[in-house]
C-alpha cells in the first residue's frame, strides 16, 4: 500500500463524539482515505454487501454480530465498542401487572421490537444471571421478524404487527412489560410520566453502576466490524484502525476536559471529571479490558439460542487486534 495512492475505505458516518475526530480528519490513518457512508446498525434483512464482504467498516448492533459470523457472512470484529447503553433504565412494567421484583416477570408477557437486538440479549442475560429470572416462563411479544434463526426451541415468541408501537401496547395493557431501546423523546416522556407505567428498577443508575463495579460490564450495544475480505487482503489494517479509534476517543476526551467539547451541557467538563472519578473509562476498547463483557455476551448468545456454539476470539475478531 502506498501513501501516495491511499486505499479508499467506506467508513460509517457516526455522530459519536468519540469517533468524530476520524470523520473530521483530525486522526489520520497511514495509507487510508476514509469514505463516509450512511449505513444502518440494524440487520432487518439480508445485506448482500456484508454477506460478500464488499464494504469497509460498519457500526453494527452487536445483537447481529455473532449470528452473522456463524452464518458465514464476510465480517470480522474490531474490539471497538462504539456505543454503550445502560440496560436497566429500559425495562418498563405495567402498573397493574403485579411486577414488584425481577422474578415477577415469570409468567408475564414481555414486549420488544426485536428479539435479538443487543439490548434485549443483555437484558435477558442479566435478568437470568443476576436476578434469577426463569426465562422459559416468559411469553415474548415481538414486532420485527428475524433474519437469523433462533435455535432455542423452548422460547415462546408471538409476532405482532407494527400498527401500534410497544409503548402503546404497554400502556394499553396488551403486555405486562417491555424491554426495548427507546430513542424517541415523546415515547420516553410517555413511559416516564404515564400513570400505568413504572420502571422495574427505580434506581437504575445505582443498578447499572453496581453491575459495572462488580463485573466491569457497561453494556455495549454497537461495535465496529470490518469486511473479512478486506482483512484478508490487508491484514495490517485492523491494528491501524484500532489505534486510530483509540486516538479519536482520547482526542474527544481532551476536547471535553479542555472545555471545547461543543456540547450543550452546563459544566460539561466538571461532569466528565466526575464520571471519570466514578467510572474510570467505561468506553474501554480492546480484548483484555473487555474480556468479562465479551465472554458474558457470547454466553448469553449461546444460552438464548442466538448461536449454536461458542466461538473463539480468533473466530470473531481480526487477527491484528487479538493482542489488544
C-alpha positions in Angstrom: 0.0 0.0 0.0 1.4 3.4 -1.0 0.7 6.6 0.9 0.6 8.4 -2.5 -2.3 6.2 -3.5 -4.3 5.6 -0.4 -6.8 2.9 -0.1 -10.3 4.3 0.0 -12.4 2.5 2.6 -16.1 3.0 3.5 -16.5 4.4 7.0 -19.8 4.7 8.8 -21.0 8.3 9.3 -21.3 8.0 13.1 -22.1 11.0 15.2 -20.5 9.8 18.4 -18.1 12.3 20.0 -15.5 9.5 20.5 -15.4 8.7 16.8 -16.0 12.2 15.3 -12.2 13.1 15.1 -11.9 10.3 12.5 -14.7 11.8 10.3 -13.3 15.3 10.8 -9.9 14.2 9.6 -8.2 15.1 12.9 -7.0 11.5 13.2 -5.2 10.2 10.1 -4.6 6.5 9.1 -1.5 5.9 7.0 -2.3 4.7 3.5 -6.1 5.0 4.1 -8.6 7.5 2.9 -12.0 7.2 4.7 -15.1 7.5 2.6 -18.1 8.4 5.0 -21.2 6.5 4.1 -24.7 6.3 5.7 -25.4 2.8 7.0 -27.8 1.2 9.4 -26.5 -0.6 12.6 -29.5 -3.0 12.4 -29.9 -6.0 10.3 -33.6 -6.4 9.4 -33.0 -8.1 6.1 -30.2 -9.9 4.3 -27.4 -7.5 3.5 -25.6 -8.6 0.2 -22.5 -6.4 0.8 -22.0 -7.8 4.3 -22.6 -11.3 3.2 -20.0 -11.0 0.5 -17.6 -8.6 2.3 -17.9 -5.8 -0.2 -17.8 -3.0 2.3 -15.2 -1.3 4.5 -16.2 -0.7 8.1 -19.6 -0.8 9.7 -21.0 0.4 13.1 -23.1 -2.7 13.9 -25.6 -3.5 16.7 -23.8 -6.5 18.3 -27.0 -8.5 18.6 -26.4 -9.4 15.0 -22.6 -9.8 15.2 -22.2 -13.4 16.3 -25.2 -14.9 14.3 -23.9 -13.2 11.1 -20.4 -14.7 11.6 -21.8 -18.2 12.4 -24.0 -17.9 9.3 -20.9 -17.2 7.2 -21.2 -13.5 6.5 -17.9 -11.9 5.5 -17.5 -9.7 8.6 -14.9 -9.7 11.4 -14.9 -7.7 14.5 -12.7 -4.9 15.9 -12.8 -4.7 19.8 -14.0 -1.1 19.5 -17.4 -0.7 21.2 -18.6 2.5 19.7 -21.9 2.7 21.6 -22.8 1.6 25.1 -26.2 2.0 26.7 -27.3 1.0 30.2 -29.9 -1.7 30.2 -31.7 -1.4 33.5 -33.2 2.0 32.6 -35.1 0.5 29.7 -37.2 -2.2 31.4 -40.7 -0.8 32.0 -43.7 -2.6 33.5 -47.5 -2.0 33.5 -48.5 -0.8 36.9 -51.4 -3.3 37.2 -49.3 -6.4 36.2 -48.2 -7.2 39.7 -44.5 -6.9 38.9 -42.6 -5.8 42.0 -39.3 -7.6 41.5 -37.5 -9.2 38.5 -38.7 -12.7 39.3 -42.3 -11.4 38.9 -41.6 -11.2 35.2 -42.0 -15.0 35.1 -45.4 -16.0 33.5 -45.7 -12.5 32.0 -45.9 -11.1 28.5 -42.9 -9.0 27.7 -42.7 -6.9 24.5 -39.7 -5.8 22.4 -39.4 -4.6 18.9 -36.8 -7.2 18.1 -35.8 -10.4 19.9 -32.1 -10.3 19.2 -31.0 -6.7 19.4 -28.1 -6.2 21.7 -30.2 -4.5 24.4 -32.6 -7.4 24.7 -29.9 -10.0 24.7 -28.1 -8.2 27.5 -31.3 -7.7 29.5 -32.3 -11.3 29.3 -28.9 -12.5 30.3 -28.6 -10.1 33.2 -32.1 -10.9 34.5 -31.3 -14.6 34.4 -27.8 -14.4 35.9 -28.1 -11.6 38.4 -31.8 -11.7 39.3 -32.8 -15.4 39.0 -35.4 -14.9 36.3 -36.5 -18.2 34.6 -36.8 -17.0 31.0 -38.5 -20.2 29.9 -41.6 -18.9 31.8 -41.8 -15.7 29.8 -44.0 -15.0 26.7 -42.3 -12.7 24.3 -44.3 -10.3 22.1 -42.1 -9.2 19.2 -42.7 -7.0 16.1 -39.7 -7.4 13.8 -39.1 -10.9 12.2 -35.7 -12.3 12.5 -33.1 -12.6 9.7 -31.2 -15.2 11.6 -32.8 -18.3 13.2 -33.5 -18.6 16.9 -32.2 -22.0 17.9 -33.8 -22.2 21.3 -36.8 -24.4 20.6 -38.3 -23.7 24.1 -38.6 -20.0 23.7 -42.2 -18.7 23.3 -42.5 -15.8 20.8 -45.7 -14.2 19.4 -45.1 -11.9 16.5 -47.4 -8.9 16.2 -47.8 -6.2 13.5 -46.5 -2.6 13.8 -49.8 -0.8 13.7 -49.1 0.1 17.3 -45.7 0.6 18.9 -44.6 -1.2 22.0 -45.2 1.8 24.2 -48.8 2.0 23.0 -49.2 -1.8 23.6 -47.8 -1.5 27.1 -49.9 1.5 28.2 -53.0 -0.2 26.6 -52.5 -3.3 28.8 -51.7 -5.7 25.9 -48.5 -6.7 27.7 -47.1 -6.7 31.2 -43.6 -5.2 30.5 -41.4 -4.1 27.7 -37.6 -4.3 27.2 -36.8 -2.2 24.3 -34.4 0.6 23.2 -36.2 3.9 23.3 -34.5 6.8 21.3 -37.7 8.8 20.7 -38.2 11.8 23.0 -42.0 11.6 23.0 -42.1 7.9 23.7 -39.6 8.2 26.5 -41.7 11.0 28.0 -44.8 8.8 27.9 -43.0 6.0 29.6 -41.7 8.2 32.4 -45.0 10.1 33.0 -47.8 7.6 32.2 -49.7 6.6 35.4 -49.9 3.0 34.3 -46.2 2.6 33.7 -43.3 2.1 36.1 -39.7 1.0 35.9 -38.7 -2.4 37.1 -35.6 -0.8 38.6 -36.5 2.6 40.1 -32.9 3.4 40.9 -31.5 2.1 37.6 -28.4 4.3 37.9 -27.3 2.5 41.0 -28.1 -0.9 39.5 -26.0 -0.1 36.4 -23.1 1.1 38.5 -23.3 -2.0 40.7 -23.1 -4.2 37.6 -20.0 -2.2 36.5 -18.2 -2.3 39.8 -18.9 -6.0 40.3 -18.2 -7.3 36.8 -16.6 -4.4 34.8 -19.5 -4.6 32.3 -21.0 -1.4 31.0 -23.2 -3.0 28.3 -22.0 -2.3 24.7 -24.7 -2.2 22.0 -22.7 -1.3 19.0 -19.2 -2.3 17.8 -17.1 -1.7 14.7 -16.8 -4.6 12.3 -14.9 -4.7 9.0 -15.0 -6.7 5.9 -13.4 -10.1 6.4 -12.4 -10.0 2.8 -10.7 -6.6 3.4 -8.9 -8.1 6.4 -7.6 -11.0 4.4 -6.3 -8.7 1.6 -4.8 -6.1 4.0 -4.1 -7.8 7.4 -2.2 -4.8 8.6 -5.3 -2.6 8.6 -7.1 -3.9 11.6 -4.4 -2.8 14.0 -4.2 0.6 12.3 -8.0 1.1 12.6 -7.9 0.0 16.3 -5.1 2.5 17.0 -7.0 5.3 15.2 -10.2 4.7 17.2 -8.2 4.9 20.4 -6.6 8.1 19.3 -10.0 9.6 18.3 -11.5 8.7 21.7 -8.7 10.3 23.6 -9.0 13.4 21.5 -12.7 13.6 22.2 -12.0 13.3 26.0 -9.4 16.0 25.7 -11.9 18.2 23.9 -14.2 18.0 26.9 -11.6 18.3 29.6 -10.2 21.4 27.8 -13.7 22.9 27.7 -14.1 22.8 23.9 -16.3 19.7 23.6 -19.1 21.7 21.9 -22.0 20.0 23.8 -24.9 21.9 25.3 -24.4 20.6 28.8 -23.8 23.0 31.6 -20.5 22.3 33.4 -19.7 19.5 30.9 -16.0 19.5 32.0 -17.0 19.0 35.6 -19.5 16.3 34.8 -16.8 14.5 32.7 -14.3 14.7 35.6 -17.0 13.3 38.0 -17.7 10.5 35.6 -14.0 9.6 35.3 -13.8 9.5 39.1 -16.8 7.2 39.4 -16.5 5.1 36.3 -12.9 5.4 35.1 -13.2 4.9 31.3 -16.5 3.0 30.7 -15.8 3.2 26.9 -12.7 0.9 27.1 -11.6 -0.7 23.9 -9.5 -3.9 23.4 -9.9 -7.6 24.3 -8.1 -7.6 27.6 -10.1 -4.7 29.1 -13.4 -6.2 27.8 -12.9 -9.9 28.5 -15.7 -10.2 31.1 -18.0 -8.3 28.8 -17.2 -10.3 25.7 -17.4 -13.6 27.5 -20.7 -12.8 29.1 -22.2 -11.7 25.7 -21.1 -14.9 24.0 -22.5 -16.9 26.9 -25.9 -15.1 26.6 -26.0 -15.7 22.8 -25.4 -19.4 23.3 -27.9 -19.7 26.1 -30.6 -17.8 24.3 -30.2 -19.7 21.0 -28.8 -16.8 19.1 -25.9 -19.0 18.0 -25.4 -22.8 18.2 -21.9 -23.0 19.7 -19.2 -20.9 21.5 -16.8 -19.2 19.1 -13.1 -18.5 19.9 -11.9 -14.9 19.9 -9.9 -15.8 16.7 -13.2 -16.7 15.1 -14.8 -13.3 15.6 -12.0 -10.7 16.0 -9.5 -9.6 13.4 -6.1 -11.2 13.9 -4.4 -7.8 14.1 -6.4 -7.0 17.2 -6.0 -10.2 19.2 -3.2 -8.7 21.4 -5.2 -5.6 22.4 
